[in-house]
Amino acid sequence: MGTPGFLIYLNHKFNLFSGDERSILVKKNIYFSFLIKGFSISISLLLVPLTLNYLSVYEFGVWLTLSSIFTWINYFDIGLGNGLRNRLAESMAKNDKKLGQIYVSTTFFILSLIVTVVFLIFLAFQPYLNWAEILNADPEKVANLNKVIVLSFAFFCLNFLFKIIGIIYAAAQKPAFNDLITFLGSLLSLIIIFILTKTTEGTLMNVAVVFSAAPTVILLVAYPITFFGYFKDFRPKISAIKPYYAKDLMNLGFQFFVLQISGLLIFGTSNIIISRILGPEQVAPYNIAFKYFSIATMVFNIIIAPMWSASTDAFAKGDLLWIKKYMQGMLKVSILSTIGVVVLILTSNIAYHLWIGTAVIIPFKLSIWMGIYTIVVLWSTCFSTFLFGIGKLRIQLINTVIASCLFIPLALWLSKSLGITGIVIALCITNLSGAILNPLQYKKIISGKASGIWDK
């Protein structure tokens, strides 16, 4: 990753890129990610009012629910993506390019099989599914719903397969490149949606195709750049597919998979519960509040993201001192992020009005609880990222499974008496244990006192 002139100047002026090679790489990725994510946040915020003006609030709610369902496709990789990230990072730390190519090729092959089987099963069952009933949507208000779903699902499947590109950059401790790919997909969506608002009548079909296909286009362009350019030594090859290594990937990946599925039940079902219990039109205020507070989580994740693969590298080399030093910095960032969330809560009504006007009304109590939920997630993520990087997942796995079993009945119960706010309170309750257990496990591991389940 080259360094632009303005960053070279800042480094010379303020000595920003000081430290060891790993720390310098982390800092560069944080700076680049801040730049890219800053534009991404702006695009994400612009897309909401633009899409709301193009569609009705009802159709917008249906699309948000659909897109949240389609993101489930990412969990069909049975944890292979995260397993690959750890194993490839270890291979890079040992400078074993041959092993790295084996892991990449084997993962790409398995993902290809998975996505083919999943899509064929979907096509087989699609004619028998009543999506209007599933989404609690009025067919007269949403035209061509089945066609929308088939086309969107096809593009989401392609995105699922080629997401391996972003994993390569993440394993190489260059998550800024993955952020760039996501940003370009969002930018392409914004441009096309803007053109459509000026030239066509708003339809769910148009929005679905644009949001689903834009990331696919960017990934298809990024593939040759990645595997015939930056990482040609890891380019997938048939000769490098080794079933023996699939077992190693899947042993680690399966733990990630259970975490992902449990997380899906907690995070991915909220829109469905709202749509089913409160109606599709209520999905919009929930998602707008969620997106508003995601500003804090996006900024925090920019800073914490390099920690995953950097921890893999440092732990593989026994550099615990570096991990301690970096985590001290992350704790300071967590405190500042918490203060930032409080500011977001206090200014939420003004921000919503400036952002979307009066198209959707978001209650202040919803903002308060969404802010509390965001703080809980920030503190949990601060430590879980390190634990992900070193593959110590057992405590998180058990905790997340229990939390996922509690979330749906708790959300259903609270939503009936408290509405949308009840969903967010359920999120807060079920995520609180992670914010307590994750730092405890980190302290045990880093002090060398972890044993039994705490060291697995």
C-alpha positions in Angstrom: 0.0 0.0 0.0 1.6 3.2 -1.1 1.5 6.3 1.1 0.0 9.6 -0.4 1.9 12.8 -0.2 -0.3 14.3 2.6 0.3 11.3 4.8 4.0 11.5 4.2 3.8 15.1 5.2 1.8 14.3 8.4 4.3 11.5 9.3 7.2 13.9 8.9 5.5 16.6 10.9 3.9 14.6 13.7 5.8 11.2 13.5 2.5 9.4 13.0 4.0 6.2 11.5 6.5 5.4 14.3 7.0 2.0 15.8 7.6 -1.6 14.6 6.5 -2.8 11.1 3.3 -4.3 12.4 2.3 -1.1 14.2 3.1 1.0 11.2 0.9 -1.2 9.0 -1.9 -1.0 11.5 -1.7 2.8 11.7 -1.6 3.2 7.9 -4.7 1.0 7.5 -6.5 3.0 10.2 -5.8 6.3 8.4 -6.8 5.0 5.0 -9.9 3.3 6.4 -11.0 6.5 8.1 -10.7 8.3 4.8 -12.6 5.6 2.9 -15.2 5.0 5.6 -15.8 8.7 6.0 -17.0 8.7 2.4 -18.8 5.4 2.9 -20.8 6.9 5.9 -21.7 9.9 3.8 -22.9 7.7 1.0 -24.9 5.4 3.4 -26.6 8.5 4.9 -27.4 9.9 1.4 -28.9 6.7 0.2 -31.6 6.6 2.9 -33.4 9.8 1.9 -32.7 9.2 -1.8 -34.3 5.7 -1.6 -37.1 6.9 0.6 -38.0 9.6 -2.0 -37.8 6.9 -4.8 -39.9 4.3 -3.0 -42.8 4.5 -0.5 -42.0 4.0 3.2 -43.9 0.6 2.9 -41.7 -0.6 0.0 -38.6 0.7 1.7 -39.4 -1.3 4.8 -40.0 -4.5 2.6 -36.6 -4.0 0.9 -34.8 -3.5 4.3 -36.4 -6.7 5.5 -35.4 -8.6 2.4 -31.8 -7.4 2.3 -31.4 -8.4 6.0 -32.6 -11.9 5.0 -30.3 -12.1 2.1 -27.3 -11.2 4.3 -27.9 -14.6 5.8 -26.2 -16.1 2.7 -22.9 -14.9 4.2 -23.4 -17.4 7.0 -23.6 -20.4 4.7 -19.8 -20.5 4.4 -19.8 -22.6 7.7 -17.2 -20.2 9.1 -14.7 -20.9 6.3 -14.2 -17.2 5.6 -13.0 -16.4 9.1 -11.1 -19.7 9.3 -9.3 -18.8 6.1 -8.5 -15.3 7.5 -6.7 -16.8 10.6 -4.9 -19.6 8.7 -3.8 -17.3 5.9 -2.5 -14.7 8.4 -0.5 -17.5 10.1 0.9 -18.6 6.7 1.9 -15.0 5.9 3.5 -14.6 9.3 5.6 -17.7 8.5 6.2 -16.5 4.9 4.7 -19.9 3.6 3.2 -18.8 0.3 2.6 -22.4 -0.9 0.5 -23.2 2.2 -1.3 -19.9 1.8 -2.3 -20.7 -1.8 -3.5 -24.1 -0.7 -5.8 -22.5 2.0 -7.1 -20.0 -0.5 -7.7 -22.5 -3.3 -9.4 -25.0 -1.0 -11.6 -22.4 0.5 -12.6 -21.0 -2.9 -13.5 -24.5 -4.1 -15.6 -25.3 -1.1 -17.4 -21.9 -1.3 -18.2 -22.6 -4.9 -19.8 -25.9 -4.1 -21.8 -24.3 -1.2 -23.1 -21.4 -3.2 -24.1 -23.7 -6.1 -26.0 -26.1 -3.9 -27.7 -23.3 -1.9 -28.9 -21.5 -5.1 -30.2 -24.7 -6.7 -32.1 -25.6 -3.4 -33.5 -22.0 -3.4 -34.7 -22.4 -7.0 -36.4 -25.7 -6.2 -38.3 -24.3 -3.2 -39.0 -20.8 -4.5 -42.2 -21.7 -6.3 -43.7 -23.0 -3.1 -42.8 -20.0 -0.9 -45.4 -17.3 -0.3 -43.1 -14.3 0.3 -46.0 -11.9 0.8 -47.1 -14.0 3.7 -43.6 -14.5 5.0 -42.9 -10.8 5.0 -46.4 -9.8 6.0 -46.5 -7.6 2.9 -49.5 -6.5 0.9 -49.0 -7.9 -2.7 -50.9 -4.9 -4.1 -48.3 -2.5 -2.6 -45.3 -4.5 -3.7 -45.2 -5.5 -7.4 -43.2 -8.5 -8.8 -42.0 -9.6 -5.3 -41.0 -13.1 -6.4 -38.9 -11.8 -9.3 -37.3 -9.2 -7.0 -36.3 -12.0 -4.6 -34.9 -14.4 -7.3 -32.7 -11.7 -8.9 -31.5 -10.3 -5.6 -30.7 -13.8 -4.3 -28.6 -14.6 -7.4 -26.5 -11.5 -7.0 -26.1 -12.0 -3.2 -24.8 -15.6 -4.0 -22.2 -14.1 -6.3 -21.1 -11.7 -3.6 -20.9 -14.5 -1.2 -18.4 -16.4 -3.4 -16.2 -13.5 -4.3 -16.1 -12.1 -0.7 -12.9 -14.2 -0.5 -11.1 -11.2 -2.1 -11.8 -9.0 1.0 -10.6 -11.9 3.3 -7.2 -11.9 1.5 -6.6 -8.2 2.3 -7.9 -8.6 5.8 -5.5 -11.5 6.4 -2.6 -9.4 5.0 -3.5 -6.7 7.7 -4.8 -4.5 4.9 -8.5 -4.1 5.7 -8.5 -0.7 4.1 -8.5 -2.4 0.7 -11.6 -4.4 1.7 -13.2 -1.1 2.9 -12.4 0.4 -0.5 -14.2 -2.4 -2.3 -17.3 -1.9 -0.1 -17.1 1.9 -0.6 -17.0 1.5 -4.4 -20.0 -0.8 -4.4 -22.0 1.8 -2.3 -20.8 4.7 -4.5 -22.0 2.8 -7.7 -25.3 2.2 -6.0 -25.7 5.9 -5.1 -24.9 7.0 -8.7 -27.3 4.6 -10.3 -30.1 5.3 -7.8 -29.7 9.0 -8.3 -30.0 8.6 -12.1 -33.1 6.4 -11.6 -34.8 9.0 -9.5 -34.4 11.5 -12.4 -35.4 9.1 -15.2 -37.8 6.5 -13.9 -40.8 5.8 -11.5 -39.8 4.2 -8.3 -40.0 0.4 -8.1 -38.8 -2.1 -5.7 -37.3 -4.1 -8.6 -35.0 -1.3 -9.6 -33.8 -0.7 -6.1 -33.2 -4.4 -5.4 -31.2 -4.9 -8.6 -29.1 -1.9 -8.1 -28.2 -2.6 -4.4 -27.6 -6.3 -5.2 -25.7 -6.0 -8.4 -23.4 -3.0 -7.7 -21.2 -4.9 -5.2 -21.0 -7.8 -7.6 -19.6 -5.6 -10.4 -17.0 -4.1 -8.1 -15.9 -7.6 -6.9 -15.6 -8.9 -10.4 -13.3 -6.0 -11.3 -11.3 -6.5 -8.1 -10.7 -10.2 -8.7 -8.0 -9.9 -11.5 -6.5 -6.9 -9.7 -6.1 -9.0 -6.6 -5.1 -12.4 -7.9 -3.1 -11.4 -10.9 -1.6 -8.4 -9.2 -1.1 -7.8 -5.4 -1.6 -11.4 -4.3 -0.7 -13.5 -7.4 1.1 -16.1 -5.2 -2.2 -16.9 -3.5 -4.3 -17.1 -6.8 -6.8 -20.0 -6.6 -5.7 -23.0 -8.7 -7.2 -26.4 -9.2 -3.8 -28.1 -8.5 -3.7 -26.3 -5.1 -7.0 -27.7 -3.9 -6.1 -30.1 -1.0 -9.1 -31.7 0.7 -6.8 -32.6 3.7 -6.5 -28.9 4.6 -10.2 -28.5 4.4 -10.5 -30.3 7.7 -8.1 -27.8 9.4 -10.1 -24.9 7.9 -13.4 -26.4 8.9 -12.4 -27.3 12.5 -11.7 -23.7 13.2 -14.3 -22.4 10.8 -17.1 -24.5 12.4 -16.6 -22.6 15.7 -16.9 -19.3 13.8 -20.0 -20.7 12.0 -21.8 -21.5 15.3 -21.0 -17.9 16.4 -22.3 -16.5 13.1 -25.5 -18.5 13.2 -26.1 -17.5 16.8 -25.3 -13.9 15.9 -27.7 -14.2 13.0 -30.6 -15.2 15.3 -29.8 -12.1 17.4 -29.2 -9.5 14.8 -30.8 -10.9 11.6 -34.3 -11.6 12.9 -35.1 -8.1 14.3 -36.5 -6.8 11.0 -38.6 -9.9 10.5 -40.0 -9.7 14.0 -40.8 -6.0 13.5 -42.4 -6.7 10.1 -44.5 -9.6 11.4 -45.5 -8.2 14.7 -45.7 -4.4 14.0 -45.9 -4.2 10.2 -43.4 -3.5 7.4 -43.8 0.3 7.8 -42.2 0.0 11.3 -39.0 -1.4 9.9 -37.9 2.0 8.6 -37.7 3.9 11.9 -35.8 1.0 13.5 -33.3 0.8 10.7 -32.8 4.5 10.4 -32.0 4.7 14.2 -29.7 1.7 13.8 -28.0 3.3 10.8 -27.6 6.6 12.7 -25.8 4.9 15.6 -23.8 2.7 13.3 -21.7 5.9 12.7 -20.1 5.1 16.1 -19.6 1.4 15.4 -18.2 2.1 11.9 -15.7 4.5 13.3 -14.8 2.1 16.1 -14.5 -0.8 13.7 -12.1 1.1 11.5 -9.7 1.4 14.4 -10.3 -2.2 15.8 -10.3 -4.0 12.4 -6.5 -4.4 12.0 -6.4 -5.9 15.5 -7.8 -9.3 14.2 -5.0 -10.3 11.8 -2.4 -8.3 13.7 -3.2 -10.3 16.8 -2.9 -13.5 14.8 0.5 -12.4 13.6 1.7 -11.2 17.0 0.4 -14.3 18.9 2.0 -16.6 16.4 5.3 -14.9 17.0 4.8 -14.7 20.8 4.7 -10.9 20.9 2.4 -10.4 23.8 3.9 -7.1 24.7 2.7 -5.6 21.5 -0.8 -7.0 22.1 -0.9 -5.4 25.6 0.2 -2.1 24.3 -2.3 -2.0 21.4 -5.2 -3.1 23.7 -4.4 -0.2 26.1 -4.9 2.1 23.1 -8.2 0.3 22.2 -9.5 0.9 25.8 -9.0 4.6 25.4 -10.7 4.5 22.1 -13.7 2.6 23.7 -14.0 5.4 26.3 -14.0 8.1 23.6 -16.5 6.1 21.5 -18.8 5.8 24.5 -18.7 9.6 24.9 -19.4 9.9 21.2 -22.5 7.7 21.5 -23.9 9.9 24.3 -23.5 12.9 22.0 -25.3 11.0 19.3 -28.2 10.3 21.6 -28.5 14.0 22.8 -28.4 15.3 19.2 -30.5 12.5 17.6 -33.8 14.4 17.1 -31.9 17.3 15.4 -29.9 14.9 13.3 -32.9 12.9 12.1 -34.7 16.1 11.1 -31.8 17.4 9.1 -31.2 14.0 7.6 -34.7 12.7 6.6 -37.0 15.5 7.5 -40.4 14.3 8.7 -40.8 11.3 6.4 -40.2 9.0 9.3 -40.6 9.8 13.0 -38.1 8.1 15.4 -39.1 8.3 19.1 -36.4 9.6 21.4 -36.6 6.6 23.7 -35.7 4.4 20.7 -32.6 6.5 20.3 -31.7 6.2 24.0 -31.9 2.4 23.9 -30.2 2.1 20.5 -27.3 4.2 22.0 -27.1 1.9 25.0 -27.0 -1.1 22.7 -24.2 0.5 20.7 -22.1 1.0 23.8 -22.6 -2.6 24.9 -21.5 -3.8 21.4 -18.4 -1.5 21.4 -17.1 -2.8 24.7 -17.7 -6.4 23.7 -16.1 -6.0 20.3 -13.0 -4.4 21.8 -12.0 -7.7 23.3 -13.7 -10.2 21.0 -11.6 -9.0 18.0 -8.5 -10.1 19.8 -10.0 -13.4 20.7 -11.1 -14.0 17.1 -7.6 -13.3 16.0 -6.0 -16.0 18.2 -8.8 -18.5 17.7 -9.9 -18.7 21.4 -13.7 -18.9 20.7 -15.2 -21.4 23.2 -16.4 -18.9 25.8 -17.9 -16.7 23.1 -19.5 -19.6 21.4 -21.3 -20.9 24.5 -22.3 -17.4 25.5 -23.6 -16.4 22.0 -25.6 -19.7 21.7 -27.4 -19.0 25.0 -28.0 -15.4 24.1 -29.5 -16.4 20.7 -31.9 -18.8 22.4 -33.1 -16.0 24.7 -33.3 -13.2 22.2 -36.3 -14.2 20.0 -38.7 -15.0 22.9 -37.5 -12.0 24.8 -37.9 -9.7 21.7 -41.4 -11.1 21.0 -42.5 -10.5 24.5 -41.0 -7.0 24.9 -42.1 -5.8 21.4 -45.8 -6.6 22.2 -45.7 -4.1 25.2 -43.0 -1.7 24.2 -43.0 -1.8 20.3 -39.8 -1.2 18.5 -38.0 -0.1 21.6 -38.7 -3.6 23.1 -36.6 -5.1 20.3 -33.6 -2.9 21.1 -33.9 -3.6 24.9 -33.8 -7.3 24.1 -30.6 -6.7 22.1 -29.1 -4.9 25.0 -29.9 -7.7 27.5 -28.7 -10.5 25.3 -25.4 -8.8 24.4 -24.5 -7.6 27.9 -22.8 -10.9 28.9 -20.3 -10.6 26.0 -19.2 -7.2 27.3 -18.5 -8.9 30.6 -17.0 -12.2 29.6 -14.8 -11.1 26.7 -12.5 -8.8 28.8 -12.3 -11.4 31.5 -11.0 -14.0 29.0 -8.6 -11.5 27.5 -7.0 -10.7 30.9 -6.6 -14.4 31.7 -4.9 -15.2 28.3 -2.6 -12.2 28.3 -1.5 -12.8 31.9 -0.8 -16.5 31.2 -3.5 -17.6 33.7 -6.0 -19.0 31.2 -6.8 -22.7 31.6 -9.5 -25.1 30.7 -12.4 -23.5 28.8 -10.8 -20.0 29.1 -7.9 -21.2 26.9 -10.0 -22.7 24.1 
